[in-house]
Amino acid sequence: MAEQDLDQGKRRFLVAATSVAGGAAAGAAGLYPFAASMLPSERAKAAGAPVEADISTLAPGEMQTVEWRGKPVWIVRRTKEMLDSIKKAEDKVADPASKKPQQPPYAKNEYRAVKAEYLVVVGICTHLGCSPVDKLKAQPEQFEASWQGGFYCPCHGSLFDLAGRVYKNKPAPDNLEVPPYKFLSDTRILIGDDSKGA
């Protein structure tokens, strides 16, 4: 009889433990959709989240485009000749010292960049929001006989040099925007976040 009481005790314990475990699992399953609904959606993350760009295959003289906050961001790996052309455009651009706040403080320099070799700009004309085309090679163009390379907006004729500075007497009022960014390594750039980290 004592053995039968022991089996009954075990059975009650197992039934109670299983009920508690099942109840906990059901509670967690009910809370998951509620908790998940409080997280930002993929669309919201894409709208404001930083974007990482792999530049390991970007050759000198080439441009790569990534999307950040629904905008094209251009990354140009500039050659020595391209960097030299920036100095040649000084007298042609409207804001050669980048005095207007179109870039973070760390990019307010001659090349408008963290590292001179890499230009990172939002590829949207500051006139009416068109997207200029890249004309990176120095060669005579219909819009500028002594073109040193940069960007041309065919919609209204705005010109930008290889530092994203707008030419004088053109419709665009400002230089191309430099977004916040930082180098994670020699081959990776994080666009949209320039914090120093912990």
C-alpha positions in Angstrom: 0.0 0.0 0.0 2.9 2.4 0.8 4.2 1.7 -2.7 0.9 2.7 -4.2 0.9 6.0 -2.2 4.4 6.7 -3.5 3.3 6.2 -7.1 0.4 8.5 -6.5 2.7 11.1 -5.1 5.0 10.9 -8.1 2.1 11.1 -10.5 0.7 14.3 -8.7 4.2 15.8 -8.8 4.7 15.1 -12.5 1.2 16.4 -13.4 1.8 19.6 -11.4 5.3 20.1 -12.9 4.0 19.5 -16.4 1.1 21.9 -15.8 3.5 24.6 -14.5 5.9 24.1 -17.5 3.0 24.2 -20.0 1.6 27.3 -18.4 4.9 29.1 -18.5 5.4 28.1 -22.2 1.9 29.3 -23.0 2.5 32.6 -21.2 5.8 33.1 -23.0 4.2 32.3 -26.4 1.5 34.9 -25.7 4.0 37.5 -24.7 6.3 37.1 -27.7 4.0 38.7 -30.3 3.4 41.6 -27.8 7.1 42.1 -27.2 8.0 41.7 -30.9 5.5 44.4 -31.8 7.4 46.9 -29.8 10.6 46.4 -31.9 11.1 48.6 -34.9 10.0 47.0 -38.2 12.5 46.2 -41.0 11.2 49.2 -42.9 11.8 51.5 -39.9 15.3 50.0 -39.4 16.1 50.6 -43.1 14.8 54.2 -42.9 17.2 55.2 -40.2 19.6 52.5 -39.3 23.3 52.8 -40.1 24.4 50.9 -43.2 27.7 49.1 -43.6 29.6 49.3 -46.9 32.3 46.9 -48.0 34.9 48.8 -50.0 37.4 46.0 -50.3 36.9 45.6 -54.1 36.6 49.4 -54.8 39.5 50.2 -57.2 41.1 53.6 -57.4 39.1 55.8 -59.7 35.8 53.9 -59.1 32.6 54.7 -57.4 30.2 52.5 -55.4 26.7 53.4 -54.4 24.9 52.2 -51.2 21.5 53.2 -49.9 21.0 54.9 -46.6 17.7 56.4 -45.4 16.3 55.9 -48.9 19.1 58.0 -50.4 22.0 57.0 -52.6 25.4 57.5 -50.9 28.4 57.6 -53.2 31.7 56.3 -52.2 34.5 57.3 -54.5 38.0 56.0 -54.2 40.0 58.9 -55.5 43.4 58.6 -57.3 46.2 61.0 -56.7 45.2 62.8 -59.9 41.7 63.2 -58.6 42.9 64.6 -55.4 45.1 67.1 -57.3 42.1 68.2 -59.4 40.3 69.3 -56.2 43.0 72.0 -55.7 42.6 73.1 -59.4 38.9 73.7 -58.9 39.3 76.0 -55.9 38.6 79.2 -57.9 35.6 77.6 -59.6 33.6 76.4 -56.6 31.2 78.5 -54.6 32.2 77.3 -51.1 35.8 76.1 -51.4 36.4 76.0 -47.6 33.1 74.2 -47.0 31.9 76.9 -44.6 28.3 75.9 -44.9 27.4 73.0 -42.6 26.9 70.3 -45.3 29.4 67.9 -43.6 30.3 66.8 -40.1 33.1 68.7 -38.5 35.7 65.9 -39.1 35.0 66.3 -42.9 35.4 70.0 -43.0 38.8 69.9 -44.7 40.2 70.3 -48.2 39.0 66.9 -49.3 35.7 66.8 -47.3 36.6 63.4 -46.0 37.9 61.3 -43.0 40.5 59.8 -45.3 41.5 61.8 -48.4 41.4 58.8 -50.7 37.7 58.2 -50.0 34.9 60.6 -50.8 31.5 59.8 -49.1 28.6 62.0 -50.1 24.8 61.8 -50.5 24.2 61.6 -54.3 21.3 64.1 -54.3 21.6 67.6 -55.9 21.1 70.3 -53.3 19.0 72.3 -55.9 15.8 70.3 -56.4 16.7 66.8 -55.2 17.7 65.3 -58.6 20.5 62.7 -58.8 23.6 64.0 -60.6 25.6 61.6 -62.8 29.2 60.8 -62.2 31.7 62.3 -64.6 34.8 61.2 -62.8 37.4 61.5 -65.6 39.2 64.7 -66.3 38.3 65.5 -70.0 36.5 68.2 -71.9 32.8 68.0 -71.5 30.0 69.9 -73.2 29.2 71.7 -69.9 32.8 72.5 -69.0 35.7 72.6 -71.4 38.3 72.2 -68.7 36.4 69.6 -66.7 38.6 68.0 -63.9 36.1 65.4 -62.9 33.2 65.3 -60.5 29.4 65.2 -60.8 27.0 66.8 -63.3 23.2 67.3 -62.7 21.7 67.2 -66.2 18.3 68.4 -64.9 19.3 72.0 -64.2 23.1 72.1 -64.9 24.6 72.0 -61.5 28.3 70.9 -61.3 30.2 69.5 -58.4 33.9 68.8 -58.1 35.5 65.6 -56.8 35.0 66.8 -53.2 31.3 67.4 -53.8 31.7 71.2 -53.8 29.2 73.1 -56.1 30.5 75.3 -58.8 29.8 79.0 -58.7 26.8 80.5 -60.6 25.0 77.1 -60.7 21.4 76.4 -59.5 22.5 74.2 -56.6 23.0 76.5 -53.5 25.1 74.1 -51.5 27.8 71.4 -51.7 26.7 67.8 -51.7 26.0 66.5 -48.2 28.5 64.4 -46.4 26.6 62.0 -44.1 27.9 61.0 -40.7 30.2 58.0 -41.2 33.3 56.2 -39.8 35.7 53.6 -40.9 35.3 50.2 -39.1 38.4 48.9 -40.8 40.4 49.7 -43.9 37.7 47.9 -46.0 34.5 48.7 -44.1 32.6 52.0 -43.7 29.6 52.5 -41.4 27.3 55.2 -42.9 24.9 56.9 -40.5 26.9 56.5 -37.4 30.0 58.4 -36.4 30.1 57.7 -32.7 33.3 56.7 -31.1 31.9 53.7 -29.3 32.8 52.4 -25.8 
